[in-house]
Amino acid sequence: MQTIGLIVKKNRPQALEQVKSIVPLLQRARATVVIEDTIEPFGDGLRFCPRADVIAGSDVLLVFGGDGTLLSVARENGAESVPILAVNLGGLGFLTETRVQELQAMLDRVIAGDYAIERRMMLDVRLVRAGGEKKRFRVLNDVVINKSALARIIDIETLVDGSYLTTYKSDGLIVCTPTGSTGYFLSAGGPVICPDLELISLAPICPHTLSQRPIILNDASVITLVLKTPEEDVHLTMDGQVGERLHAGDVVEVRKSAAALQLITSPFRNYFEVLREKFRWGER
């Protein structure tokens, strides 16, 4: 008997409808169903509890929402230990590749244990300032240092494995995984990177010097970023969802995480089909 956890985006009626429609199927398959308590309880024999408990107590997770919902789940402790089926409820969705129309067929595979997993590299981030370590984070997509709309160009001293690379003079800097390459990194001029690769990429945001271009590093690299510009409004943001304000002299250290997210892949399309569909390649 499997325990299947359901994580549902808040205030999304379509997500709630899908959850209510699949619960009877899971129960008929003798699965124990645990649901995040972001929705009103319904039905019999179901447990509603906080997200951390859903993740800790599940053999498989079903995530209903969009890429943002999945990114928030990926940062949770223990999420890397549970295979995740991400269901796309509309929008762009590079990560949530299973469509609602395919959900029934994918559930049959999940219940039977007949599915493939793709491991996605993650990054560990350490923020250090005067007095020692401030915080640690884990991200799936990207780590971004950027200024506010009214701040001037900022200087970010960048080292790779302790060796000086350059001081970026720009609106900011992006450090990303292959999974994150279709996000902010792409808008900053970076390439699309196949998500099954393991490497770390850097891209300056609107650099003052046009010769400062994106660079791809091996996955063993340790990247150290030091904010050199004082008295500006600068922020460190993880996956576009959580962050900290930075001060001159703050150090951000980024490296490959020992954890990797386990995404259940769709047998109905491959990554290149997803790219063609989302980017509308080939259309006139």
C-alpha positions in Angstrom: 0.0 0.0 0.0 1.4 3.4 -1.0 0.9 6.7 0.7 0.3 9.4 -2.0 0.6 13.0 -1.0 -1.3 15.8 -2.8 0.0 19.4 -2.8 -2.5 21.9 -4.2 -2.0 25.5 -5.2 -4.0 27.8 -3.0 -7.1 29.6 -4.5 -7.0 27.6 -7.7 -10.5 26.1 -8.3 -9.2 23.9 -11.2 -6.6 22.3 -8.8 -9.3 21.5 -6.3 -11.5 20.0 -8.9 -8.7 17.7 -10.1 -7.9 16.6 -6.6 -11.5 15.7 -5.9 -11.8 13.8 -9.1 -8.7 11.6 -8.5 -9.1 10.8 -4.8 -11.7 8.0 -5.5 -9.3 6.4 -8.0 -6.5 6.5 -5.4 -8.7 5.0 -2.7 -9.9 2.2 -5.0 -6.2 1.4 -5.5 -5.9 1.1 -1.7 -3.6 4.0 -1.4 -3.4 6.1 1.7 -4.1 9.7 0.6 -2.6 12.7 2.5 -3.5 16.2 1.3 -1.9 19.6 2.1 -4.2 21.6 4.4 -4.4 24.6 2.0 -7.9 23.4 1.1 -11.1 22.8 3.0 -11.3 19.1 4.1 -13.6 16.9 2.2 -14.4 13.1 1.8 -13.8 10.2 4.1 -10.6 8.5 5.0 -8.4 11.4 4.0 -5.7 13.2 6.1 -5.2 16.9 5.8 -2.0 18.3 7.3 0.8 20.8 6.7 3.1 20.5 3.7 6.1 19.3 5.7 4.1 16.4 7.0 2.7 15.5 3.6 6.2 15.4 2.2 7.7 13.4 5.1 4.9 10.8 5.1 4.5 10.2 1.3 5.9 7.6 -1.1 4.9 9.7 -4.1 3.9 13.4 -4.3 1.4 14.8 -6.8 1.8 18.6 -7.2 -1.1 20.5 -8.7 -0.4 24.1 -9.9 2.4 25.5 -12.0 6.1 25.8 -12.0 6.0 28.2 -9.1 4.2 25.7 -6.9 6.7 23.0 -7.8 9.7 25.3 -7.0 8.3 26.0 -3.6 7.9 22.3 -2.9 11.5 21.6 -4.2 13.0 23.8 -1.5 11.2 21.9 1.4 13.3 19.6 3.5 13.0 16.0 2.4 11.4 16.8 -1.0 14.4 15.3 -2.8 13.6 11.9 -1.3 10.1 11.6 -2.8 9.3 11.1 -6.5 7.1 14.0 -7.7 4.5 14.0 -10.4 3.9 17.7 -11.3 0.6 18.5 -13.0 0.3 21.6 -15.2 -2.9 23.5 -14.7 -2.2 26.0 -17.4 0.4 28.6 -18.1 3.9 28.2 -19.5 5.1 25.2 -17.4 8.5 23.9 -18.3 8.7 21.8 -15.1 5.0 20.7 -14.7 4.9 18.8 -17.9 2.0 16.4 -17.2 -1.2 17.8 -18.7 -4.6 17.5 -17.1 -5.7 15.4 -20.0 -3.0 12.9 -19.3 -3.5 12.7 -15.5 -5.6 9.5 -15.5 -3.0 7.6 -17.5 -0.2 8.9 -15.4 -2.0 8.0 -12.2 -2.4 4.4 -13.4 1.4 4.3 -14.0 2.1 5.8 -10.6 -0.1 3.3 -8.8 1.5 0.4 -10.7 5.0 1.8 -10.0 5.5 1.9 -13.8 7.2 5.3 -14.3 10.6 6.8 -15.0 12.4 9.4 -12.9 14.6 12.3 -14.0 16.9 13.7 -11.4 17.3 17.5 -11.4 20.4 19.1 -10.0 19.9 21.7 -7.2 22.1 24.4 -5.7 23.0 25.1 -2.1 23.4 28.7 -1.2 25.2 30.2 1.9 24.9 33.9 2.8 27.7 35.2 5.0 28.1 38.6 6.4 30.1 40.3 9.2 29.7 38.1 12.2 29.4 34.8 10.4 26.8 32.8 8.4 23.4 34.4 8.1 21.3 31.9 6.2 21.3 28.8 4.0 19.0 28.0 1.1 18.5 25.2 -1.4 17.2 26.1 -4.9 16.1 24.3 -8.1 16.1 27.1 -10.6 18.4 30.1 -9.8 20.1 32.4 -7.4 19.8 36.1 -8.4 21.5 39.2 -7.1 19.9 42.3 -8.4 19.3 45.9 -7.7 16.0 47.8 -7.3 14.6 50.0 -10.1 16.2 53.1 -8.7 19.6 51.8 -7.6 22.7 52.4 -9.7 24.8 49.7 -11.4 26.3 47.4 -8.8 29.7 45.7 -8.5 29.8 41.9 -7.8 33.2 40.4 -7.3 33.1 36.9 -8.6 35.4 34.0 -7.7 35.4 30.4 -8.9 37.0 27.8 -6.7 38.8 30.7 -5.0 40.2 32.1 -8.2 39.2 35.6 -9.3 37.0 35.6 -12.4 35.8 39.2 -12.7 33.9 42.0 -11.1 30.6 42.2 -12.8 29.4 45.8 -13.2 25.7 45.3 -14.0 22.1 45.4 -12.8 22.8 42.0 -11.2 23.9 38.4 -11.7 22.2 35.1 -12.1 23.6 31.7 -11.1 21.4 28.9 -12.4 21.0 25.1 -12.8 20.2 23.6 -16.2 16.6 23.4 -15.0 16.6 27.1 -14.5 18.0 27.9 -17.9 14.6 28.5 -19.4 13.8 31.2 -16.8 15.5 34.5 -16.0 18.8 33.2 -17.3 17.4 32.9 -20.8 16.1 36.5 -20.6 19.6 37.6 -19.7 21.1 36.1 -22.8 21.9 32.6 -21.6 21.4 29.4 -23.6 18.8 26.7 -23.1 20.5 23.8 -21.3 19.2 20.3 -21.3 17.9 19.6 -17.7 19.6 16.2 -17.3 23.1 17.8 -17.5 24.9 18.8 -14.3 26.6 22.1 -14.5 26.4 25.7 -13.2 25.9 28.8 -15.3 26.5 32.5 -14.7 24.9 35.4 -16.5 25.2 39.1 -15.8 22.0 41.1 -16.0 22.4 44.1 -18.3 26.2 44.3 -17.9 27.9 47.7 -18.3 30.7 46.0 -20.3 29.2 44.1 -23.3 32.1 41.7 -23.3 30.9 40.2 -20.0 28.9 37.3 -21.3 27.3 34.2 -19.7 29.7 31.4 -18.7 29.1 27.7 -18.1 31.1 26.0 -15.3 31.5 22.4 -14.2 29.2 21.2 -11.4 32.1 20.9 -8.9 32.7 24.6 -9.0 32.2 26.7 -5.9 31.1 30.2 -6.8 31.7 33.1 -4.4 30.0 36.4 -5.0 30.9 39.5 -2.9 28.8 42.7 -3.1 31.2 45.6 -3.4 28.8 48.5 -3.9 27.7 50.3 -0.7 24.5 52.2 0.0 22.4 50.6 -2.8 19.1 48.6 -2.6 20.3 45.1 -3.5 18.6 41.8 -3.0 19.5 38.1 -3.1 16.5 36.0 -4.5 16.1 32.3 -4.6 13.9 30.8 -7.4 12.2 34.2 -7.6 10.3 33.4 -4.4 12.3 34.0 -1.3 15.2 36.3 -0.5 17.3 38.6 1.6 18.5 42.2 1.4 22.2 42.4 0.8 24.7 44.9 2.2 28.2 45.9 1.0 30.7 43.1 1.9 28.1 40.3 2.1 29.3 37.1 0.6 27.1 34.6 -1.3 28.5 31.1 -1.8 26.9 28.8 -4.3 27.7 25.2 -5.0 26.0 22.0 -6.3 23.7 20.4 -3.7 24.1 16.8 -2.6 20.3 16.6 -3.1 18.6 16.2 -6.4 14.9 16.5 -7.1 13.2 13.4 -8.5 10.6 14.3 -11.2 8.4 11.7 -12.7 8.6 12.1 -16.5 5.8 12.0 -18.9 6.0 9.2 -21.5 3.8 11.2 -23.8 6.5 13.7 -24.9 10.2 14.4 -24.5 12.0 17.6 -23.5 12.5 18.8 -27.0 8.8 18.6 -27.7 8.2 20.6 -24.6 10.6 23.3 -25.9 8.9 23.4 -29.3 5.5 23.7 -27.7 6.4 26.4 -25.1 8.6 28.5 -27.3 6.4 27.9 -30.4 9.4 27.0 -32.5 8.5 26.5 -36.1 5.4 28.8 -36.1 5.2 31.8 -38.3 
